[in-house]
Structure formats: structure tokens, C-alpha cells
């Protein structure tokens, strides 16, 4: 089923979503369900409210407002009728379900020892739809390859939330693992790839089997904290390339440093708009200071598609590309 994520939703909400045009369903990125408040659908960086007749509006007063039965049913469906088995997810504030779809939760926090123990009275849900985009990395990967040594360079991908970091990592994993007999980056052997998939979003694994194509020579540690997972990979799975999403804590930086010293390439992502922001962060500042990364890929969303810049390890521009119908072609920075 092309839109199997629709089965996550209670019957009334599902029926409204099914009424949307197929081409729009293919673009949906987020669906926000808030009890007693307008049902929201986001796609291509835009938001709309969904009405009871299936039409979309910018007026919140005209929108369908999910009731308590809707939110209780949604929580039941996403927890597979066993909410008590998801205590760790409730403590973190999100649930990742098969297919890599991630559901952020809001409600009342229960504290213990000064920290969040779990959530209760959950009435808000942000369902983020995960998708494959084969070929997304085509224009980027050639700039990450050291042709003289037939290796991938240490790379950090940077963007605000929902600008395509995870989707790009997924396609990079596939292409690096598969190798290439021809193409813009020339002939390139497939490499052993290790994915530390803390939130189960990159590979979308279910019972250890990835839902997405992440390549034939790829091993995945699903649901594993990034720092610990990277060390486990280094010790036991001997990857050529380590891939991790949303690094930033000091322990993440320590694991990245250990991997680099072990001769393993790291391709990771982090939240941010510009490279300069990273230097002020405790976890990433040291990596920047010691020039651990050889490439920076900065993603930006444009109405007409993905826009990106590539910088070298000294933060000098190498390439800037914007969608063709916005600028006509790529240009060098």
C-alpha cells in the first residue's frame, strides 16, 4: 500500500486524509493532531487545516477538530494497544513506528528526580512521514569522494529540522554501500556502511529488517544511542563508513573522534542553519576546531526543491545548487 501510514490514524481522521488528492498525499510531511484544535496537514514547507468535508483551508475556525475519542484511538493504534510497553519512548517524547515514521507527543510531563519520567494526558501528536528519495544524493556524493584513495570524506550535513537531512543520509547510505560502476563520481567500489539509527528513522527497521533500501553492505544498530552505537560498530562490525543522524552531545563528539582516529569515515547530520553556529556548541565546537570534517553540506528548503551548498574542511565554498526552475543551473560558490 503506497500510503500505508494512513492506517495509523483513527477512522474519522483517516477518511478525511484519504479524500486528499493522491499527488498531495505523496508530498505530505507532517500531520498534526491536537485534541479540540484544528487538524493540520503540512507539505512542501506549507501548512493547511483540513475541514470535515475533506477540503483544505487557512482558517482554523473552519477545520475539523479531533475529539477525545480520536486522540485516544490514535494513541492506541501507534502503541499497538500496549502503551505500558513504551515507557522509554514516552520519556523521550516521541515514538518511531515501522517504516521510520516518527510521532512527536505532547501532554503533561511526570517528573522524577528532576527529570522527565514519562508523559501522560497525551493530547497532541505530530506524525512525520518518512519516505525514500532514491537519487537525492546524486549531485552531492561526487564532492564527498576522495578519488585518489577511493574513500568517502568525513562529512557533516547541516540544516534546520525538516529540510531533508535524514532522507539524504538514507540515500547516501544506499549509494555508498552499493558502489558505482560509472557516474559523476566515476567507478567506486561498494563499502561497508554502519548506521547507528537511534530513532529508527534512517532505515525504518522492523524487527531488525530495514524498511528502506540502505544498500547491500549495510549493518544497522536500531534504537541504539548514537555514542554507544558508534563505539559498538567500531569494536565489532568494522565499517568503512559510519552514519548517524542529529549528533551534538559531547559523548557523540567523542565517539566521532574515536571513529576518525580508527580510520573510519563518519557521515553525520546536525541541526543548524550555518557552519558558524556549530562552533558555539559544546559537543561540536571541538570537532570544528580540530577540523575533523572534510566536507560540510548545508541544506535549505526552496519552494521548487532542495537547495544546498558544499564547503570544504576549511569552510570554503565548493558548490552551490538551487532547483533548476529557480536558478536554471548549479553554480560554483
N, C-alpha and C positions, 0 to 999 in steps of 0.2 A: 504494500500500500504506500503510495507516494507521500501521503500526508498522515502517516501513522501516529504522529504526535497529537492529532485531533482526539485520539482515544483517551488522552489524559484528562479531558475536560468533562464536567457533568453534562448531562443530556441537553439541557436548555442552551448552555453556552456553546456546546459542540454544534448544535443545529444552526446557531447564528453564524458560527465560523464557517461551516460547510456551505453556507449561502454566498460566501465571498467568491469572486472570480478566481479561477484556478491560477491564473498568472499572478494575481496578488498573493494568493496562498504560498506560491513559490518564493515570494520575497519577504514574507513575514519574519521578523527577527525577534520581536517580543510581544507577548500578550500579558497584560496586567489585569489581574482580577482582584478587586478590593471590595470587601463586603459593604453594601449600601452605597457604593460610589460607582461612577461610570466605568463600563468595560472598555479598556483601551487596547488598541492594536497599533504596533509600531513597525514600520518598514522603510527602508531606504533613508533612514535618518529623519523620518517624519512620523507624527503621531495622529491618530484619529480615534474617535469614540464610535462604538458600534451600537446601533439602535435595535429596538425589539423587532423591527421589520427586516433586519439584515442590512440596512443601508448604513453608510458612514457619515459622520458629522463632526464639526469642530465645536459644536455646542454641547457642553456636558449635561445640560438640562434635558436634552432630547435622547440621551443614551440609555441603554439597558443597564440597570443596576443589580448586580448579582446579590442574592439574598443569603441568609444564613445556611439554608439548605444547599445552595450552590457551593459555598466555601467549604462546608463540612464534607460534602461529597467529593470535591476536588482533593482535599487533604486525604481522604480515604483512598482515592484512586492512586495518587502519587506515592503513598506509603504502602501500597499493596495490602491494605487493610490491616497493617501491623505497625501502628505508629510507635509503639513502645520499642520496636527493634531499631529505630532510627534516632536514638538519643544523641549519638555523636553528630549526626547531620543537623539535628535541631540546635545543638550547642553552637555550631558554626553558622547557622542561619541560612543554609541552603541544602537542597537535595539534588543530586545528579542521578538521572534515571537512565535506563538502557537507551542507547542512541546518542548519548552525550548531551542530551537536553538538560539544562540546569535551571532549577526553580529556586529563586530567592524568596525568603519568607519574612514576613513582618508580623509582629504581635507583641505580647507582653513578655519581657525577659524575666527569668527566675535566676537570682544571683546566689552564689555560694562562695564564701571566702574572697569576696571582692571581685569575682569573675562571673561570667555568664555560664550558668549550668545548663539551661535549655530554654526553649521558647514555649509559651503556652498562649491560649486565646489567639491562635493564628487566624488572621482575617485578611492578610494581604499576600499575593502571590505574583511574582514576576517570572513568567515562563520564557526562557531564552531558547530559541530554536537553533539547534546545531545542524550544519549542512557541510557536505563535501563540495569543494570547488576545484576539481582537477584542472591543473594548468595555471592556477593562480600564481604559482612561484616561477613561471616560465621566464619572465623578464628580470627577475631578481636573482635567481640562482647563479647565472653566469658570473655575477660580480662577487659571489661568495666562494668561488672555486680558485684554489691555488693550483694552476695548471702544471707548474714546474714540479710540484710534489704530489700531484693527484690527491689533494686533500681539500676538505672544507675548512674555511677560516672561522675562527671564533667570532660569533655574531650575536648581537643584541637587537631585538626587534622592539620598537618603541611606538606606542600610540595611546590615546585615551581609550576608555572602555568602549567596546562595540565598534571598533574600527578595523577588525579583521585579523588581530594578532594570532588567535588560536587557529583560525581557518588557514592562515598562511603557514603556521608551524606544521599543521596536518599535511599540507601538500609538499612542504619541504621534506618531511619525513619520508613520504612516499617516493619522491624523486631521488633523494639521496640513497635510500635503501635499494631502489630499483636499478640505479645507474642509467647510463645512456650510451647508445652506440653512435649517436650523432646529435646534432642540435647546436644551439648557440654556444654552449659551453664545451662542445667537442665530445669525443668519446670519453666516457667516465665510468669506471667500474662501480658496481653497487657496493655500498659499505654497510657494516653492522651498525644499526641505529638502536639506541636505547631511549625509550620515552618514559619519563617519570611523570605519571598522569595523576597528580594529586586529586584533582576534581573530576576525573573520569571524562574530561571534555575533549581531549585531543583525539583519542582513539575511540571513545564511546564504548568501552568494553562492557560485555555482559558475560558474567561467569568466566572472565579471563579471555574471552574471544572478542577482538575489536570489531565494532560495527562499521568502522570506516576503513578504507584502504590506506594503510600506513606503510605499505611496502613489504616485500617478501623476506627481508633480512632484518626485521624489526622486532625487538623484545620490549614488553611493556610491564611496568610496575604500576598497577592500577590502585588508586586510592591511597597511595603512599606519600607521606610528607616529602617535599622536594629534597631538602638537605639530606635526610636519611636515605632516600631512594637513590640519589646520585652516588652516595658512598657505597650502597649495596651493589649498584651497577658496576662501579669501578672494581670492586673486590671480586665479583662473581660472574659477570656477564661480558666482560672485555669488549665494550662497544668502541667503535671508531668515532662515533658522534653521539653525544648526549643531548637530548631535547627536553626542555622544561618550560612551563608556562608561568608567567607572573612571578618572577623572582624579585627579591627586595629585602628580605630579612638578613641580618648578619650571618646567620647559620647557612643561608643559601649562598652568600658570597664566599664563605669559607669552603663550601663543597665545590663551587665553581673553580676556585683557586686550586683545590686539590686535583680536580679533573684535568685542568690545564697543565699542571706540573706532571701529571701522569701521561701526558701526550695525547689526551683525548680532546677532541673538538667539542665545544659547547655551543649550542644554538638555543637561545632562550629569549623570553619576552619580558617586558616590564611596562607598567603604566607610566605614561608621561607624554608631553607634547614635544619636548625638545631635549636633546642630549644634555644641555647645560643644567637641567633640573636634577639630573641624577647625581651630580657631584655633591649635592647638599644632603643626600640621603645616607644614613649611617651604613646601610647594607651594601650600597652600590658605589659609594664615593671612593672606597679603596680600590675597587676594580677599575674605576675610571682613572684614578691617579697613577696606577701601575700599568695602564694601557693593556689590560688583559684582553679586551675585544679588538679584533682587527677590522670589523665591519659593523656599522650601525645602519639599520633600516628603519626609517621613520615613516609611519603610515598616517595618512589623513583621508578622511572620507570626503568625496565630492559627489554632487548630485548625479553625475554621469558615470561614476565608477570609482575605482581605487586610485588614489594618488599617493606617490611615495617618493622619498629621497634616500639615497645611499651615501654614507660617509665612510671614509677610511678610518683606520685606528687613531689617526691624529685629528679626526673630526673635520677633515677636508672633504668638500663635496665631490662626488664621483658621477652621480646621475640623479636627475630629477625627472619624474614621469608623471604626467597627468592624463586623464582619459582623452581619447582622440577627438571626440566631438567637443571637448572643452578647449584643447590647445592644438589639435591637429597632429602632433607627433611628440615623441620624447625629446628632451633637450638636456645637454650636459650642463651641470652647475659650474 
